[in-house]
Amino acid sequence: MRYVKPLNLFHDLLKSKAVKRGRLLGLDVGDKYVGLAVSDTHNKIASPLSVLLRKKSNIDLMVSDFQSLISELSLVGFVVGCPFDRRRSAPDAVQVKLFIDDLCKTGKLKGLKYTYWDESFTSKNVELLLKPLNLHPVQSKTIIDKFAAVGILQPLNLFHDLLTSKAVKRGRLLGLDVGDKYVGLAVSDTHNKIASPLSVLLRKKSNIDLMVSDFQSLISELSLVGFVVGCPFDRRRSAPDAVQVKLFIDDLCKTGKLKGLKYTYWDESFTSKNVELLLKPLNLHPVQSKTIIDKFAAVGILQGYLDYVNRKMKLEAAE
């Protein structure tokens, strides 16, 4: 196995001929289990795959599992979730690196490339979503590990699609702060570097088609190619906040009227509360204050995503 930078892993795929292009495997490495997700043949969509038992006492058995998957799915690279967040304890990252080191030392996965990607509380986020369902612990754990791996593999794909499209055809991104009654919107500039407040949509729960119509108009008007949706990944946030966001996106998808549009989730990290605290001394009218909060919360979500990916690209270009 050979380490490569995240974007280089995609660039290598693009350089290869279409018939030879392989797929990517997302890994959520835990103490006892390794959740897996796999990309489609175009490396655009991540789907849950399975969960492997982490065989610490016999790494060769794990290598054998991976060899079978590599052959069966035509895998060419691993995207391994690693906690980059400063709030996460060091042991979480250490165990991930040790796991990958153990795989490398076997010498049985030569030619396979791998990279690390920020897991951004993916396991905890899925755990919060499942909590109200009262599933059996084993069933819940299996779902958590698989979908955490999806969360690791998917976000990179959205920005990759922007990079690989021709400059004249590159679109912009829309940031969404989804609330119970309103959806705050922010839009990126044409270079996808700066987020600006756009507007606030009334959340029409009884008629999702009206909301889709609003989005279709914005997509056409602003040349949008993707949504960056704020979702509370922080373990301190209550589950209903995340659930309502996912339900909203699911409702949009089910209409079938936004085909071709990609979306990803990004940690909203108390963006609404931050803006609210900034506005409090101004004593604005509640309606005016709410409008500003929703729009600028969306800015915080989208700008955080843009800053992260653009900064990562700069650092890699400088190395």
N, C-alpha and C positions, 0 to 999 in steps of 0.2 A: 504494500500500500504506500502511496506517496501523497503527502499533503500539498494542496494547492490553495491559492486564495479563492474566496467565494465566487467572484466574478470570472476568474480564470477558468473555473470548472465549467461555466456556461460557454465561455469563449471556445474552449476546446471542443465542446459538443457542436458548436456552430461550424467550426472548421472542418469537421468530419462530413463525409458525404451523407446525404439523407438516408440512404439504405443502410448505412453502418452506424447511424446515431443510436446510442443506447439510452437507457432510462436512469433516473436517479432514485436512490433509496434514502428516505428520511429516518433518522434514528433518534428516539427519545430514550436515553440510557438511564435506567434507574438502578437501585441497589440490588433488586431481585429480578427485574424484568427489563426487556428492551422492546419498546413499542416501535412498530415499523409502518411507514407510509411509502407509497411508490408513485412516481410521476407517470403521466400518460406517455405515449410514444413521441409526442411533440414537446414534451417537457414544459407543459403549461398548466396542468391541473394535477394536484396531489390528492391521492385517495388512500383511506386507511387500508392496511394490508393484514398484519397479524401481530402477535406478541410472542417474543422468544423468551424462554427461561434463561436467565443469565447464569451460565455454568462456570462459576469462578474456579472451581477445582479442576476443570478440564476445558481449557480454552479451545482445544482442537475440535471438540464437539460443536462449539459455536461457529468456528471457522467452517466446519462441514455444512452447517445450516446456511451460512452465507454463500458458500460455493454453490449450493443447490439453487438458491434464489438468483444468484448471478447468472447461472446457466438458463434457468427457467424464464427469467424476465429480461434478459439481455441488459443487465446493469453495468454501468461504466463508472459510477461514482456514488459516494455516500455523502449526505449532508447531515452532520452530527450536531444535535442541539447541545449548546453549552451555555451556562448562565453567565452572561457578561455583566448583568446588573450588579452594581456596587452593593445593593442591599442583600444580595444572596451570599450565603456563607461559602468560604473557599472550598470546603470538602466536596460540595456539589460539583464544582468544576474539576477538582482533582480526580474524582472517581471516573469522570467521563474520559479525561486524558489517559488515565491508567488503563481503562478498557481498550481504547484505541491502540495504545502502545503494546498491549498484550496481543492484539490481533496482528499488528505489524511484525512483532518478533517471531511469529510462527513462520513467516516467509511464504505462506501459502496463498496470499492474496496479492501477489505481485501484478503490477499493471493497473491495479484499481486505484483511482484517485479519491481523495476525501477532503472535505473542508468543514469548518465549524460555522455555525450560525446561531445568533442569539435566540434562546428559547423563550424569552420574555414571559415567564410565568405560565407557559402553555398548559402544563399539567394541572396547575391550580385553577386555571380558568375553566377547563373542562370539568374539573371536580365540582366547582361551584354550580355549573350548569346542571349537573346530574343530581345534585343533592336533593332537590324537591321530589325526584322520582322514586326515592327509597328503593333503589335496586339492590340486589344481593351484592355483598362486597366483592366477590370474585368477578361477577359480571361488570360491575362498576369499574374495577381496576383495569380490566381488559379494554373497555371503551376509552378510559382516560389515557392509557398508554398509546393506543392506536391513533386517537385524534390529536394527542399532543405532538406526535410525529408529523401529522398533517400540518399542524400549526408551524412547525419548524421548516418544513419543505416549501410551503406555499408562498409566503411573503416575498421571497427572492424572485419568484417567477414573474410577478406583476411588474417590478421595476426592470427586469431583464427584457420583457417584451417592449418596453419603451425604448431601451437602449438599442435594441436590434432593429427597430423599425427605421425607415428612412427619415432623415431630419424633417423633410417637408411634410411627412405624414404623421409625425409624432403628435400625439394628443396631450391633453392636460388631465389632471387628476382632480377629483372632487372629494373634499373631506366632509364627513357626516357626523354630527353630534346628535344621536337619536335620543329623544326624550319621550315622556309619556304623551305629551300633547303637541310638541313641536320638534322639527328636525332642523338644526342649525347647519348652514352650508358655508364652505370655504372653497376657493378654487386656486389651483397653482398657476404660475405664469407659464408661458410657452416653453420655457427651458426646464420646467419642473424643479425650481430651486426656491421659489418664494410663494408662500400661501397668503391669500388675501380674503377678508370676509366678503361673503356674497349676499346671502339672504336667509330668511327663515321660512320653512314650509309648515303649514298646518298639517299635523299628522291625521290623515283621514282613515281611521281604522275601519269604518263601515264601508268604505269604497276605495280599495287599494288601487283600482284602475285609474282613479283621479290623480293619485300620487305618481303612478307610473307615467301618466301623461305629462305631469310637471317635469319629471326627470328626462323624458324623451325630448322635451323642448330645450332643456339645458344642455343635453348631449349634443343636439344639433347646433345650437347657438354657440357653444363654447368648445366644440370639438373634443369632448370628453372621451377618454378611453378606459377609465377605471375609477373605482370608488375606494377611498381609504376610510373605513368605518371605525369610529371610536368604540372600544369595548373595554370595560373595567377588568383588567387582568390582575389587579392587586388583590391579594388574599384578604385585605381588610374591607373590601367592598362587598356588599350583600349580593347574593345570587340573582335576585329578581332584576337587578340593573342589567346584568349580562344577558339574562334570558330574554328580556323584551327586545334587546338589540338584535339577537339572533332570529327571533320570531319575525321581526320587521323585515329583515333581509330575506328570510325564507318566503314571506308573503310576496315580496317583489319578484323573487325567482319563479315562484309558482305561476305567475301570470304569463310567463313565456314571452313577454314583450320587450325584454331587455337582453336578448340573446347577443352574444359577442362581447358584451361588456364584462370586464373582469373586476373583481373586488378582493380586498384583503382586510383583515382586522389589525388595528393598532392600539396599543395601550393608551387610554385617555387620561390616566393618572391625575384624577381630580381637576381636570381642565375647567369644568363649569364652576367648581368651588373657588378656584384661583381667580377667575374673572370676577366672580361675585364679590370676593373680598376687595378687589381693586376698585370696584364701582361703589361700594358701600358708603364711602365718605361723600360721594357726589349727591346723594339724596334724590336720585332720579325717580320719575314716575315708574311704578312697578312694571307696566307694559313695556315702556322704553328700555328699562333695565333688563328685562327678560330677553328682549330681542337682541340686545348687545351681547348678553351672556351667551346665548345660543350660537350666534355667529362667531364670536371670538373663541368659544370652546372648540368649534370646528377648525378654526385656524390653528389652535394649539395642537390638535390631533394631526392635521395634515402637515404642519411645519415640522413636528417631531419626526414624522416618517421621512420627509424629504431631507431633513438635516442628517438623520441617521445614515440613510443610504448614500447621500452625496459625500458625507464625511468619510464613510467607509471606502468609497471609490478613490477619493483623494489620497488617503493613507496608503492604499494598495498601489496606486500609481507612483507614489514617492519611494516605495520600497524597492 
